[in-house]
Amino acid sequence: MSNNEVNDSTPEETGEKGRAGRPERVFTEEEKEQIRRLSEIFASQEDIAYVMGINRSTLQKHPELMAEGKARGRVKLRRAQYEKAMEGNPTLLIWLGKQMLGQSDNPGDADDNLILPWESK
């Protein structure tokens, strides 16, 4: 094509991406697992990016990795709390009762807690 000709082809037709900048970062399986492990201990995005040697914006393009790690961390934390409660830790027993069973320090006046009136004939 000469300098005077107009290029009517689209980036898709020429195989070009059509955008400038660096190519998207593709993490290896080991790097993905490292992001998950750091998220599992609730490390901040800033800390994870620093450890990985990447920009925070690069990390933010993969929220699924951080979400999976945080979910694993919450499950491990719940398991540890449950095990301590079952060992008899009164503080955790009370807290888990309130959180998981809807218990409270001040029982409400539910119908089954009301005193029945006396009937006299």
C-alpha positions as CSV (number, residue, x, y, z in Angstrom):
1,M,0.0,0.0,0.0
2,S,1.4,3.4,-1.0
3,N,1.6,6.4,1.4
4,N,-1.4,8.0,-0.4
5,E,-3.7,5.0,0.0
6,V,-6.2,4.9,2.8
7,N,-6.2,1.9,5.1
8,D,-9.9,0.9,5.5
9,S,-9.2,-2.4,7.4
10,T,-10.1,-2.7,11.1
11,P,-7.7,-3.8,13.8
12,E,-9.5,-7.2,13.9
13,E,-8.9,-7.8,10.2
14,T,-5.2,-7.0,10.4
15,G,-4.7,-9.0,13.7
16,E,-3.8,-5.9,15.7
17,K,-5.3,-5.3,19.1
18,G,-6.1,-1.6,18.3
19,R,-4.8,-0.2,21.6
20,A,-1.5,1.1,22.8
21,G,0.4,0.2,25.9
22,R,1.9,-2.9,27.5
23,P,0.4,-6.3,26.8
24,E,-1.9,-7.6,29.5
25,R,-0.1,-9.5,32.3
26,V,-0.7,-13.2,32.4
27,F,0.0,-14.8,35.7
28,T,1.5,-18.2,36.1
29,E,-0.3,-20.8,38.2
30,E,2.3,-20.3,41.0
31,E,1.8,-16.5,40.9
32,K,-2.0,-17.0,41.0
33,E,-1.6,-19.2,44.1
34,Q,0.7,-16.7,45.7
35,I,-2.0,-14.0,45.3
36,R,-4.6,-16.3,46.7
37,R,-2.4,-17.1,49.7
38,L,-1.7,-13.5,50.4
39,S,-5.4,-12.6,50.1
40,E,-6.1,-15.6,52.5
41,I,-4.3,-13.8,55.3
42,F,-6.2,-10.6,54.4
43,A,-3.1,-8.7,53.0
44,S,-4.0,-5.4,51.4
45,Q,-3.9,-4.9,47.6
46,E,-0.9,-2.6,48.1
47,D,1.0,-5.3,50.1
48,I,0.2,-8.0,47.5
49,A,1.3,-5.8,44.6
50,Y,4.5,-5.0,46.4
51,V,5.3,-8.7,47.2
52,M,4.5,-9.7,43.6
53,G,6.5,-6.8,42.1
54,I,3.5,-5.5,40.1
55,N,1.4,-2.4,40.0
56,R,-1.7,-2.3,42.1
57,S,-3.7,-1.6,38.9
58,T,-2.5,-4.9,37.4
59,L,-3.6,-6.7,40.5
60,Q,-7.1,-5.1,40.4
61,K,-7.7,-6.6,37.0
62,H,-7.9,-10.0,38.7
63,P,-10.3,-9.6,41.5
64,E,-11.4,-13.2,41.3
65,L,-8.0,-14.4,42.7
66,M,-8.2,-12.1,45.7
67,A,-11.9,-13.0,46.3
68,E,-11.0,-16.7,46.3
69,G,-8.2,-16.2,48.7
70,K,-10.3,-14.1,51.1
71,A,-13.0,-16.7,51.1
72,R,-10.5,-19.4,52.0
73,G,-9.2,-17.2,54.8
74,R,-12.8,-16.6,56.2
75,V,-13.4,-20.4,56.2
76,K,-10.2,-21.1,58.0
77,L,-10.9,-18.4,60.6
78,R,-14.5,-19.7,61.2
79,R,-13.1,-23.2,61.6
80,A,-10.5,-22.0,64.1
81,Q,-13.2,-20.1,66.1
82,Y,-15.5,-23.1,66.0
83,E,-12.8,-25.4,67.3
84,K,-11.9,-23.0,70.1
85,A,-15.6,-22.7,71.0
86,M,-16.0,-26.5,71.1
87,E,-13.0,-26.7,73.4
88,G,-15.1,-24.7,75.9
89,N,-13.9,-21.1,75.3
90,P,-16.9,-19.2,76.8
91,T,-16.2,-16.0,74.9
92,L,-16.4,-17.7,71.6
93,L,-19.3,-19.8,72.6
94,I,-21.3,-16.6,73.5
95,W,-20.2,-14.8,70.3
96,L,-20.9,-17.7,68.0
97,G,-24.3,-18.2,69.7
98,K,-25.2,-14.6,69.0
99,Q,-23.8,-14.7,65.4
100,M,-25.0,-18.1,64.2
101,L,-28.0,-18.8,66.4
102,G,-29.5,-15.4,66.8
103,Q,-29.1,-15.4,70.5
104,S,-28.9,-12.2,72.5
105,D,-28.2,-11.0,76.1
106,N,-31.7,-9.5,76.3
107,P,-34.4,-12.0,75.2
108,G,-37.4,-10.2,73.6
109,D,-41.0,-10.6,74.5
110,A,-41.9,-13.3,72.0
111,D,-45.2,-14.9,72.3
112,D,-43.7,-18.0,73.8
113,N,-42.1,-15.9,76.6
114,L,-45.2,-14.2,77.8
115,I,-46.8,-15.1,81.1
116,L,-50.3,-16.6,80.7
117,P,-53.1,-14.8,82.5
118,W,-54.8,-16.6,85.4
119,E,-58.4,-17.6,84.7
120,S,-60.8,-17.9,87.6
121,K,-64.3,-19.5,87.4
